[in-house]
Every structure is written in structure tokens, then in C-alpha cells.
Amino acid sequence: MVSHFIAAQIFIPRLPADGVFLGIGGGTADFIIPKMAPLSVMQAAQRMLYRGLAREQREGVAIRELIIVSMVNGQSKRDRAQPDWVTDIEVGRHVCAIVADPECFPGPVLDLKSREQVGRLDVEPGK
């Protein structure tokens, strides 16, 4: 948490008024993995940090947090990934879409739940 807070303190004032400060978090703020309650506590605190930063900022830099609710098919999980997981490349594409046009992704907290949603605002899976 402290590293996210320090990053915000350092970078937000240095970004241009039309810039974006984007944090990335996981969905465990909404559920607890067995024996991982501290992770859920930190994810919930991180989400509230971004909500608080956005409220205090009000104008200028757009502040967003992308919550990756889906499992991610990344380098360390390719051997067991399921077809419905978003890929690390898709996460990157979604991040680029948010940074390119933050007004199309009103926040401060955004969810990435499915592959169908990549590059678009919250889309229900299968639509």
C-alpha cells in the first residue's frame, strides 16, 4: 500500500493535466482465497486509495484503478490457463485503451472481467 501511495504522491503532480495515473489491482478485494486474507485486505485498501485520490483530484489528471477480475494467462500460468482467461497481451491492450481515452472509461475503479471486454467499457461476458 505504501508504495502505491508514494507513487501517487510523486507522479500525480508531475503528470500533464490531461494525463492518466492508472493503478492495477486484483479482484481479491471482493473474495478471500483460502489462507490469503491479508491479500484481500491489501486489495481493498488499494481500491479505497484510488477512490480517495480521484475524489481529492477532481480535475486535471484522470485517476483510475483497473481491477483484473479474470484470471490472467501470463507467462507463469500458460501451462494451466483456461480458454476464457484474459491474456497478458489483452490486459496490456485494455490498459492502452484506458490511457488513450480515460473519458470513455469513467472511474475511478474499473473492472476487467472477460476477454470480450478488452478495449471497451464494462461489457457483460458473451455480449
C-alpha positions as CSV (number, residue, x, y, z in Angstrom):
1,M,0.0,0.0,0.0
2,V,2.7,2.4,0.9
3,S,4.4,2.0,-2.5
4,H,1.1,2.9,-4.3
5,F,0.6,5.9,-2.1
6,I,4.2,7.1,-2.6
7,A,3.9,6.6,-6.4
8,A,0.7,8.7,-6.4
9,Q,2.3,11.5,-4.3
10,I,5.3,11.6,-6.7
11,F,3.8,11.1,-10.1
12,I,0.4,12.8,-10.0
13,P,1.8,16.3,-9.6
14,R,4.2,15.7,-12.4
15,L,1.7,14.5,-14.9
16,P,0.2,16.8,-17.5
17,A,-3.4,18.0,-16.8
18,D,-4.7,15.6,-19.5
19,G,-2.6,12.7,-18.1
20,V,-3.7,9.4,-16.5
21,F,-2.5,7.8,-13.3
22,L,-3.5,4.2,-13.6
23,G,-3.0,1.5,-11.0
24,I,-3.7,-2.2,-11.5
25,G,-5.1,-4.4,-8.8
26,G,-6.8,-7.8,-8.5
27,G,-10.2,-9.0,-7.6
28,T,-9.4,-10.4,-4.2
29,A,-10.9,-7.3,-2.5
30,D,-14.2,-9.0,-3.2
31,F,-13.4,-12.5,-2.2
32,I,-10.9,-14.3,0.0
33,I,-8.6,-17.1,-1.3
34,P,-8.1,-19.7,1.5
35,K,-5.3,-18.6,3.8
36,M,-4.9,-15.3,1.9
37,A,-7.0,-12.9,3.9
38,P,-4.1,-10.3,4.1
39,L,-4.1,-10.1,0.3
40,S,-7.8,-9.3,0.3
41,V,-7.3,-6.6,2.9
42,M,-4.5,-5.0,0.8
43,Q,-6.5,-5.1,-2.4
44,A,-9.5,-3.5,-0.6
45,A,-7.2,-0.8,0.8
46,Q,-5.7,-0.2,-2.6
47,R,-9.2,0.3,-4.1
48,M,-10.1,2.8,-1.5
49,L,-6.8,4.6,-2.0
50,Y,-7.6,5.1,-5.7
51,R,-11.2,6.2,-4.9
52,G,-9.8,8.7,-2.4
53,L,-7.2,10.1,-4.8
54,A,-9.8,10.5,-7.5
55,R,-12.1,12.4,-5.1
56,E,-9.3,14.7,-4.0
57,Q,-8.0,15.3,-7.5
58,R,-11.4,16.3,-9.0
59,E,-9.9,18.0,-12.1
60,G,-6.8,17.5,-14.2
61,V,-5.1,14.1,-14.2
62,A,-7.5,11.2,-14.6
63,I,-7.1,8.7,-11.8
64,R,-8.2,5.1,-12.4
65,E,-7.6,1.7,-11.0
66,L,-8.1,-1.3,-13.2
67,I,-9.2,-4.4,-11.2
68,I,-8.4,-7.5,-13.1
69,V,-11.2,-9.8,-12.0
70,S,-10.4,-12.5,-14.6
71,M,-7.6,-15.0,-14.2
72,V,-4.7,-13.9,-16.4
73,N,-3.0,-16.2,-18.9
74,G,0.5,-14.9,-18.4
75,Q,4.0,-16.3,-18.6
76,S,3.8,-18.2,-15.3
77,K,0.4,-19.8,-16.0
78,R,0.4,-20.6,-19.7
79,D,0.6,-24.3,-19.0
80,R,-2.6,-24.4,-17.0
81,A,-4.5,-21.4,-18.4
82,Q,-8.2,-21.8,-19.4
83,P,-9.5,-20.5,-22.7
84,D,-11.7,-17.9,-21.0
85,W,-8.8,-16.3,-19.1
86,V,-7.7,-12.9,-20.4
87,T,-4.1,-12.9,-21.7
88,D,-1.3,-10.6,-20.5
89,I,-1.4,-9.1,-24.0
90,E,-5.1,-8.4,-23.7
91,V,-4.6,-6.7,-20.3
92,G,-2.0,-4.5,-22.0
93,R,-4.4,-3.6,-24.8
94,H,-7.1,-2.7,-22.2
95,V,-4.6,-0.5,-20.3
96,C,-3.7,1.3,-23.5
97,A,-7.3,1.9,-24.3
98,I,-7.9,3.4,-20.9
99,V,-4.8,5.6,-21.1
100,A,-5.7,6.7,-24.7
101,D,-9.2,7.8,-23.7
102,P,-9.9,7.9,-20.0
103,E,-13.2,9.7,-20.5
104,C,-14.5,6.6,-22.2
105,F,-13.7,4.7,-19.0
106,P,-15.2,6.8,-16.2
107,G,-13.8,5.6,-12.9
108,P,-12.1,5.7,-10.6
109,V,-12.4,1.9,-10.3
110,L,-12.8,-0.2,-13.5
111,D,-13.2,-4.0,-13.8
112,L,-11.8,-6.3,-16.4
113,K,-13.9,-9.4,-16.2
114,S,-13.7,-11.0,-19.7
115,R,-11.9,-11.2,-23.0
116,E,-14.9,-9.7,-24.7
117,Q,-14.4,-6.5,-22.7
118,V,-10.8,-5.8,-23.7
119,G,-10.6,-2.2,-25.0
120,R,-14.2,-1.4,-24.1
121,L,-16.1,-0.2,-21.0
122,D,-17.7,-2.9,-18.8
123,V,-19.2,-5.4,-21.1
124,E,-21.0,-8.5,-19.8
125,P,-19.4,-11.8,-20.9
126,G,-21.0,-13.2,-24.0
127,K,-22.2,-9.9,-25.3
